[in-house]
């Protein structure tokens, strides 16, 4: 029933499914209905008693108003009223007697009431249609959000599983394991808060991510940390992983590198480059430590938990990590896929 009503031009126009030609056709159809009503009334005129001038015009007004719209109904009502007045109440003239004016007044009252009721029905249908569309939009949005939440939870649990597995292999005691898990899971939690606070689209700039990840080391905004690069939007799991990696690099620097001494310095730079046969945009990040003690290791393979964690988690987002330990200080180069353009 609803589909049948929705196919009528008066209701189809609410959903913008009526072309300009369709609007013109509704007026043509209304005029055709009026002509048919007039012809039927004229055909029955010889056998009808006096007092039925509007007999076929009332249904014509209701039909046109409900099928084509209230404007078309008003057009038919006006034409029907004038025709009945001139042709059937007092044939050949517009009678202004009290009885005629009373009949015309009753006619105007009836058709006005009919068209008003039709208008209310159409408006109720418009309101119901808008509410239905909003419900469908909210349902679609909820489904998308549920899928996104499920995806993020899977990625988060996979990252936590990697942290726990590597922590168990490298911790020498239960307190050390607890401290490592507390620090890394805390960084993971802060990155998720940053992701949630990024708003619609869940994007944050790389500078914001670095500031959040390195905040526990009290170097953000000081001369010990130099950050340079374009404003790049980071979203989704890349945000979480990158925050965790930067926190891990900062922790290693605080324990063994540039942040373990007063004169140490960290340079964090990045750029967007187009590399590979697919010409995909990639984000290249360079972490360079200077002014600290010479690294005790010289190759990533001889590094500890931090080096393994960085290389493990960066592959989860199809990225690459190169770690080296020259005498000047630790050097890390990250290459991450980037789907978005840099923000201006």
Steps between C-alpha positions, in 0.01 A plus 500: 500500500782737588676435171175567313448832679865592452464453124234771476645830367380694807709273728781426255583872484580487873788262426618713202412220262294724270670661200400843361315317224322299768382819672358631173332162443318528835333824387413348163351199678302728732351686203411166341321389818312832505391455137377147572310622809338777294408262219342247738309775681373642169398152385295439816357853510173417319413223749620664823268707711601852603738531794786282374726742308821372664421128485799393288729787597545404865662164414716673235638747758572222753658275236728773363596627846594155628661369181673812363526744792309776675595763240356289223194436718453875548519549123230239438289638786510851352417381148225271628342772712489755218374238249224373733395858576478602134379177338284317754378736773380773267589392147651777289556756778652555845200527729561710813185407687515404866434131429778485240749677722410262787558199273834639387597570861421141598699377200801710600475374860485135395788510249712708739445243774581215264820663374606596853465139614695382196772756577523370857530143373780597260680694773473203737642277227786746449577499874483120516727471194756737650494307828544171314797639306660626822450161665660326202790746503556448873479122456760511221723726708467268799593200285807680364604603851452145628720361221763768563496427873535128435792565265675726751448256784655219297800717416537616861486145637755388239734779610450414868570135425828594330601719795427227754674229299817704454493623860489141630805409292710798609399562863729352764257539791134554575545866612690576180225338295236701685689828444544431130138405450382801698704744289414349163132446571483854636640630171251285313215639708608862443519441125144366499384807692670717239327300227163551664562870556592559137129537418320397182732303279718427806811676367778676685819666379833326538623784723207442737574128511868558573418751771264255668742207472803692632316697768612268786867589429450877555673601177202626298534874449865505614827536307571132554237404241486637148200405285481604137277398212171574319168465675398144421169337602536161667200281570386156614746232600792698355443761772507237775808319367695819432427631849620173650820502291588859590438427867726195476776699333465766767525238776814350350650848470416573865664176617800467272516788254476875458244556776711318758738798523443872540645606164320247281282608209242333278414605147168374360441586136258369239402549138251362251653321204366306201688175472466155350355382170148573623588868558338483842554788740706397801594674818871488580588573863854538632586476870857612571670518840810712567695609807445179691729212591622275220256211445601172659372314190574558135233296318123464543539125553702565813247751631255429777126483537444852362665425167307177460171669593550782250573258216214270599219754529596712198440201272139481625423814299709395194782730604876460520752587772877536475694526825869573530731597786790719383735656755313830485179338628207282404348555156157370396332544162132409463315472171120485524232485230304823475162517334416862584653822373686724745280753670557858400 
